[in-house]
Amino acid sequence: MGINFGDARSFKMAIVADYLVNPQNYPRLPRSNTVYDQLRDAGYGIIKMPSPAVIGKGLEGCVVSMVDQIQEYSNRGFRVIMLGADGIPGKGIWITNMRREMKKRGVAFPKSIILKSSDLQSQIVPSFLK
């Protein structure tokens, strides 16, 4: 008997900056959960990157783990996107480190979007979520 990999979220996953889930921890950025709400409402599963404040020397281990997950979800037919935000170290998704690890493995880099401050409070559902 195999494992059922059916997903109630229509096979869509978003790797997101911690800020998009916990905006209250980022006093210099808008305190809005709009993007999180839009992802949820569009049927995305969400994988949150660790906060820049706690990642420290564990960055490479975190990147390796995230790329493992991206690779597995992609192999299973999931649509994977990455969402970062301006004003956070590494855009909150450590994009340079992620690119390097994925290139090393020969894994295609998922669509990635870096949101500007004005995007973070927008009530308009971005086209990339549809």
C-alpha positions in Angstrom: 0.0 0.0 0.0 1.5 3.3 -1.1 1.4 6.8 0.4 -1.3 9.0 -1.0 0.3 12.3 -2.1 -3.0 13.9 -2.9 -3.1 17.5 -1.7 -6.2 19.5 -0.8 -4.3 22.6 -1.9 -4.3 21.8 -5.6 -0.6 20.8 -5.7 0.7 24.4 -5.1 3.4 25.3 -2.6 4.9 28.6 -1.7 8.2 29.0 0.0 7.9 32.3 1.8 9.9 34.7 3.9 9.2 34.6 7.6 8.0 38.2 7.4 5.0 37.2 5.2 3.7 35.0 8.1 4.9 37.0 11.0 4.9 40.7 10.0 4.6 41.8 13.6 8.3 40.8 14.1 9.5 43.3 11.4 8.9 46.9 12.7 10.4 48.6 9.6 7.9 46.9 7.2 4.1 47.1 6.9 2.3 44.9 9.4 0.0 43.2 7.0 -1.0 39.6 6.5 -2.5 40.3 3.1 0.0 38.2 1.1 -0.4 35.3 3.5 -4.2 35.5 3.2 -4.0 35.7 -0.6 -1.7 32.6 -0.7 -4.1 30.7 1.5 -7.2 31.8 -0.4 -5.5 30.8 -3.7 -5.0 27.3 -2.3 -1.3 27.3 -1.7 0.5 25.3 1.0 3.0 27.4 2.7 6.6 26.6 3.8 8.0 29.5 5.9 11.7 30.2 5.8 13.3 30.8 9.2 13.6 34.3 10.5 16.9 36.1 9.6 17.3 36.7 13.4 17.6 33.0 14.2 19.2 31.5 11.1 22.9 32.5 11.9 25.4 29.8 11.1 22.6 27.4 10.3 21.9 29.1 6.9 23.5 26.4 4.7 21.7 23.6 6.5 18.4 25.5 6.1 19.0 26.1 2.4 19.9 22.4 1.9 16.7 21.4 3.7 14.5 23.8 1.7 16.0 22.7 -1.6 15.3 19.1 -0.6 11.7 20.1 -0.1 11.5 22.0 -3.4 13.0 19.2 -5.3 10.6 16.6 -3.7 7.5 18.8 -4.3 8.6 19.5 -7.9 9.2 15.8 -8.5 5.6 15.1 -7.3 4.1 17.5 -9.7 3.5 20.5 -7.4 3.8 24.0 -8.6 6.4 25.7 -6.4 6.9 29.5 -6.1 9.1 31.5 -3.8 8.1 34.8 -2.2 10.5 37.2 -0.6 10.3 40.8 0.4 12.5 43.9 0.0 14.0 45.2 3.3 15.0 41.8 4.7 18.4 40.1 4.6 18.5 37.7 1.6 15.0 38.9 0.8 13.9 36.5 3.5 14.3 33.5 1.2 18.1 33.6 0.9 17.7 33.7 -2.9 21.5 33.7 -3.7 22.1 30.7 -1.5 19.1 28.9 -2.8 20.1 29.5 -6.4 23.6 28.2 -5.7 22.4 25.0 -4.1 19.8 24.4 -6.8 22.3 24.9 -9.6 24.8 22.5 -7.9 22.0 19.9 -8.0 20.7 20.7 -11.4 17.3 21.6 -10.0 15.2 24.2 -11.8 14.8 27.4 -9.8 11.1 28.0 -9.1 9.4 31.2 -10.1 10.4 33.7 -7.5 8.9 37.1 -6.7 10.4 39.8 -4.5 7.7 42.0 -3.2 8.2 45.7 -2.6 6.8 47.5 0.4 3.8 48.8 -1.6 2.9 45.2 -2.7 2.8 43.9 0.8 -0.5 45.7 1.6 -2.2 45.3 -1.8 -5.6 43.7 -1.8 -5.2 42.8 -5.5 -4.4 39.1 -6.0 -1.2 39.0 -8.0 -1.4 37.2 -11.3 1.3 34.7 -10.3 -1.0 33.2 -7.6 -3.7 32.3 -10.1 
